[in-house]
């Protein structure tokens, strides 16, 4: 057979949410599971393509839905409004992320003892919040993520390993924010890495990003290097 995919819904605290799951059924399972958290736009073909890459590497990957089906189905959904509402209620965001993790763990294709999370932009913050709140997440890797610390209590010790893949010129995560993340992870006893790419802005993995003046542009070198680093990170987690 080959790469398989399936869409299904899951309950996130009374909010029906959509998931895209993909895996290679030629690889004997259950497989390590990777949660993929989307950008502010919510689930798009970009995240599904990245999930497909993970499936080709032998993982079961799920693109999660932080907003819910009804919110995304509204005419001209206000994605920034949806994101900001969750950022202002981090406990709610963390509960929805946890529901997605539980939905992934429940899949027969997935080894529930081997889970990781990645995310892009806002999804990078989501990946970090999964590491901040779940002991069953072995590792988290934000790509050009937002590093804002959680204003609500999280784990006293972060047991997940963290790999932050960061554009040094990212206006959403300035050098002082990078240092603050490092300090937070160190204080929580986390095994962490931060890979910073020079001459690189926000959204460096997205070929559609092309506004360097606003600090958002694709950079092929950083995209390639960061994906290689992710592969090494996942191999280390799941070996």
N, C-alpha and C positions, 0 to 999 in steps of 0.2 A: 504494500500500500504506500501511502505518502502522507504529506502534511494534511491533517484534518482540521476543521474549524467548526465551531458551533456557537450560536447565540442563545443565551438563556437569561432569564430574569432572576433576581434574588431580592430578598427583603432587607432593607436597611433602616430598621427602626420605624417600620410603617410606610416607608417610601419605596415604591417599586423601582428597582434599578436594573439597568441592562448590562450584560457582560458579554465579551467576545473572548472565547477560549480557543486556543490552537495548540496542537501537539503533533508529533510524528508517531503514528501508530505502528511504524516498523521498529521503533525502539521499545524494548520490553519495559513495561511500567510496573508499578506506579513511578511517575517521573518527578524530579524536583520541580516545584512550582514557583513561578515568578509573577508577582503582581506588577502591572504596568499602569502607572497613574498618569492621566493626560494633562495637557496644558489647560489654560483658562478656557479654551474653546470646548472642553469636554472631549469625549471619545471621537476620534477622527481616523481616516485611513492612515495617517502618519503613525499613530500608536499601533494600529493593527499590523502595519508593515514591520514595525520593530518587534512586535510579538511573534510574527512569522519568522523573523530571523532567530529568535530565541528557540522557537519550535524546531528549526533546522539544526540547532545545536544540541537538541536532545532534552529540552525543557518543556513543561506545560505552562503556557503563559496566558494570563487573563488580563484584558484591558478592562479596568473597573470604571464605574460611573459614579462620580461624586455628587451629581446634581439630581439624578432621578429621571425616569422616563417622562413624566408629565411636565417637569420644568423644561426639559430640552425640546419637548414637542410643541411648546407654545410658539405662536407666530413671532418671528424675530426675537428669539430668546436673548435676554440681557446676560451674557456669559460673565461679564465683569461684575455685574450686580450679584449674580449667583455665587461667584467666587468670593467676593467681599463679604457676603453674608456668612459664609462658612469661616472666613478668616476672623470675623468678629465673634464667632461662636466655635472656638477650636474644639471644645468638648464634643459638639455635634459632628464636626468634621472627623474627629478621631473615631467616633462611634460608627460613622458610615464607612470609614476605611477598615475598621475592624470587622464590620459585616461582610465586606468584600473578601477579606482574608478568610473568614469562616466559610464563605461560599466556595472559595478555591479549595480549602482543606477538605470540604465535603465531596469533591469530585473524585470518582473512582480512578481517573487518570493520574491523580496527584498523590505523591508521598507527603502526607500531612506533617511529617517530621522534618521535611527539607523545604523551607520556604524562604524566598527573598523578595525584595521590592525594588523597583526602579521607578523613576518618574522624570518628567520634563517640565521645567519652569515651575508653575504652581504644583504640578505633579511631583517635582523634586521635594517641595515642602511636605507633600503627602507621604513620600517615601521616608523622609526623615521622621515624620510623626508616627509612622508605623514602627520605626526603630525605637522611638521614644516611649511607646506605649505597649509594645507586644514583646513578650519573651520568646514567642515561637517564630519570630522573624530572625533568621540567621544573619542576614546582611541587607543593607540598603544602599542604593547607588543613585543619588540625584544628579541629573544632567542639567547644567545651567539652572540650578534650583534656587528657590527663595529660602533664605536661612533664618527667617524670623523665629525666635524661640517661642515655645508654647507658654502662653500666660496662665494655663491651668496645670495642675500638678501632673507629672509624668513619672516614669519609673525612676527609682533612686539610682539604679545602675542600668546603663544601656548595654545589654548583652549582645546585641547585633553588632557585627562589624559594619563600618561605614566607609564608603568610597565616594567622595564628592568630586564631581567632574565639572570644572569651573572655568569660565572665560574671565581672564584677569580684568578685562575692561567692561565687565557686566555692570550696568548702572543699577541693577536690582540687588546686587550683592557686592558691595564695595569692600575694599581691603579691610576696613574695620569690622564688617559683618563676617568676613572670612575668619578673622582672628577670634571674634566672639563665638563662632561655631566651634572652632578648635578648642577654645577654653571650656565651652559647655561640654563637649564630648570628653575632654580630658577629665573634667571634674566628675563626670558620670562613669569613669572607668572604661570608656569605650576604646576598642581597637579601631583606630580611624586612619584614613588617608585623605588628603586633599590634593588633587592634581589640578594645577592652575596652568592654563594655556595662554601664552603671550599673544598680543595682537588679536585677541579673541573677545567677542562681545556676548551678549545674551543670544539665545536661540541658535547657537552655532551648529546644532545638528539638523536644522530645518532648511532644506534647499530653497524654500519659498521666502525665507527671511532675507530682506535686501535693503534695510534702512539703517545703515551704519550710523548716520547722524543721530538717530534715536537709540543707538546702542543695541541694535538687533540685526544680526547678519549671519549668514551661513559661512562656515569656514571648513572646507573639506579636510584639511589636515587635522584639525581638532576633532572633527566628527570621526575620522578614521582612528585616530589615536585613542580617543575615549572609548570607542567600541571594543578595541583590542584590550584596553584596561578592564572593561567590564567582563569580557570573556575570561580573563585571567582571574578576576575576583570571584566569579561564579564557580570556576573550577576549584579554587581554593576552598570556598564555602562547602561544596558538595562532594569533595573527594572522599 
